[in-house]
């Protein structure tokens, strides 16, 4: 399976959505169906040219099929192998194919803006609160711009 056809994508999407209904409420954010589907599509796009993507895609499909046959309701322990495989796939997509998770740049820039805002707020204004506010605002603006650029360049997972 080098790339997924539309029929296979629809089958997996239905299985993932069905799995989401079998998760207890307190563990509901352990499986993010939309994100899993986006990762599967990205792996499928790159699987023609990347052996690791092909392997990760096959592994994720196998995990999803295995979970679909599992008990009802699903426990966090049963979801853990899927989460680990997802982490590995996302890490590969980020490192090898230079893709970003939506909002990733914004979080990084806010953290940097917060740090720099504190330093410059104390040094220039003698007011840490003002520096923090300016730093967070600048970080959010720059990070949003980077996320928008990544989306425009089709580099989002």
Secondary structure by P-SEA (a helix, b strand, c coil): cccccaaaaaaaaaaaaaaaaaccccccccccaaaaaaaaaaaaaaccccaaaaaaaaaaaaaaaaaaacccccccccaaaaaaaaaaaaaaaaacccccccaaaaaaaaaaaaaaaaaaaaaccccaaaaaaaaaaaaaaaaaaaaaaaaaacccc
